[in-house]
């Protein structure tokens, strides 16, 4: 049975209570701030080198104007995952490739949709993680291009601003960055395969469930779950079934689960990889 917070505080030894409160204060102080951060010249050169290699590879593909692109970012290697973040790359009317994706700036509980240059999207992950590119089938590309071209009303309707990095794939309270990509893909695939118009997240998730989308399962230990619950604004787990909250085995939309789903449905024409460009003196990010 849960103990009310006030009662729990009364039971704590004064020294322990002081330590708990001090830990909370230090954690709050350690939270990332929205401050400007500039890459080193070497890191910038790596970003632009990888961006140029990426756009050159895409320009060489005949008739392709929409792809999926996955990069590193958060280190998920302990879960056996190489890439953490997925975006659409869209060649717009001016001939430039731009990334369209969801981010939650400064690890807050809110997200926004971004449309930005390839080098900006790649960022400093260019120094330690390759890029994985998926080229959808022609019919799916056409549907995605129509959805993502401004004003992109349908794609924006599938965005939920309340963010959780471990959002449950089949509930609408929260959304993570890869989940938005998946739901836009689901809406486009429903249109191509069944001529079904999807205009909200509930419809998209129901379509994905019916067509056997399978999320990844990430095990998060008790200590980490408690820390996220009390101190991390972008890691809500209240949308998950009770069985997952008890076991710590959370269903999450990941880059790999999306590629697996597209491959299962024969919705990818091909895949490409763009290697990273190591930066001298820069170590890969720690877990």
Secondary structure by P-SEA (a helix, b strand, c coil): ccccaaaaaaaccaaaaaaaaaaaaaaaaacccbbbbbbcaaaaaaaaaaaaaaaaaaaacccccbbbbbbbccccccccccccbbbbbbbccccbbbbbbccccccccbbbbbbbccccccccccccbbbbbbbccaaaaaaaaaaacccaaaaaaaccccccccccccccccccaaaaaaaaaaaaaaaaacccccccaaaaaaaaaaacbbbbbbbbcaaaaaaaaccccccccccccaaaaaacccccccaaaaaaaaaaaccccbbbbbbbbbccccccccc
